[in-house]
């Protein structure tokens, strides 16, 4: 079975200009307005330009977008399951003077020219319809792509042809970042006529190796381990750690059977439709077979506490479109370990009386956090060592404690007490980010509009994420009146470690009685407007990790409660163990 033609049979869509034409493109860009691409958009344009998204030659126009959303096909009838769109804000449209026929330079955040876009369409999408048709729910923001759609994506979409100057620049694992053209050439040079591609966004373990070996045997093919190293689900293991794990697992395959290459894809976690999308991409990269397993590209539970997609829904949809896909789909159930026979089998093939063994992602994280043994039947010691380096036991991790509450609630007093307690403990560096000091040093130009307050909390969240990444403790004391801003701060921090929200829920009348800064008196005199809790809202946390009322407890009692929580959750060792 020879390597497949790219999707649609139109040849690789590499749109990188060379030589004199490239120089002219760069010169033209100096006279054009620019758009700075987000991390997600950089992933998309890289795959447009390198042929991973063949036959796309740019971001989708309105007709293609609507056809994909409604019918899972491009307007020419070719199967395509995920919209590839360039979202922009009204401000970006005005600043870059976007209009039909206009050329605009697309740049990365450092200002490097990536491509030129000739604008075809600009339109306001029906995001509710997109969320329903593509992801299966019109409003469930627990789904990362739906959350992005409504909370982060711009109000307008821009479609148009792309002329490529250079692929986005990467400095990590450069030798493993092969384009479709490079990977197809590698397969041809090694006479790999049949190639099974394996999709993963998580670290590989023993069961993944056994599954891929089974697939290679069934298809009589070589293996392409093709992990995603673009955007995945928030909270996933970072791609640097994952690639180290893949390289470790690669040592345990028969010689020359498996090839590792990295895919710069921004995943949408769209389950069944994402499986179709992944198969098309692997076809473009030269694979002849593609593995779809249990809960392929599933994002977890929905707002009702149930999985977004049925475990094998992706396999059913792929079966229905097998002929249109043109790449052979290999379907498998979850692989488990049988201790009595010391072998790995699919869960539906477990003999009667045998007890299948597996460790879930949640259980794996628990064992890593608590330093509990991870058995060799689950993962190779080298992989476990890599994961422990990145995810040490909680006592060695960084974390952020975020105090929020009204002015005068007691946030700063408790935060200072906690800082001193942790510094006395001495096992971690501790930084206190007090709202007043942040306003003075980092946000002195900001006022107190909602936009500026949100920006201030975003800055605090960003600094806290850096402290957390460095395995220090960040203690934040800020009013932070709006839930959405606190949620975004949590997202920033939880990419690096844990975020512990503490609502200091001291009643307004007590805060006003204290009035240590004289602010409430000025509000009542009409000297201050837009004051939180009086004429501007405070949106109390829905599910804080801790709720503390300083009208009922002393600072030392509050401190004791917080320390007990940190000890019970494993962030601190009990004093008896010190």
Secondary structure, 3 states (H helix, E strand, C coil): CCCCCCHHHCCCCECECCHHHHHHHHHHHCCCCEEECCHHHHHHHHHHHHCCCCCCCEECCHHHHHHHHHHCECCCCCECCCCCCEEECHHHHHHCCCCCCCEEEEECCCCCEEEEEEEEEEECCCHHHHHHHHHCCCCCCCCHHHHHHHHCCCCEEEEEEEEECCCCCCCCCHHHCCCHHHHHHHHHHCCCCCEEEECCCCCCCHHHHHHHHHHHHHHCCEEEECCECCCCCCCCCCHHHHHHHHHHHHCCCCCCCEEECCECCCCCCCCHHHHHHHHHHHHHCCCCEEEECCCCCCCCECCCCCECCCCCHHHHHHHHCHHHHCCEEEECCCEEEECCCCEEEEHHHCCCCCCEECCCHHHHHHHHHHCCCCCCCCCCHHHHHHHHHHCCCHHHCCEEEEEECCCCCCHHHHHHHHHHHHHHHCCCCEEEEEHHHHHHHCCCCCCCCHHHHHHHHHHHHHHHHHHHHCCCEEEEECCCCCHHHHHHHHHHHHCCCEEEEEEECCCHHHHHHHCCCCHHHHHHCCCCCCCECCCECCCCCCCCCEEECCCCCCHHHHHHHHHHHHHHCCCCCCHHHC
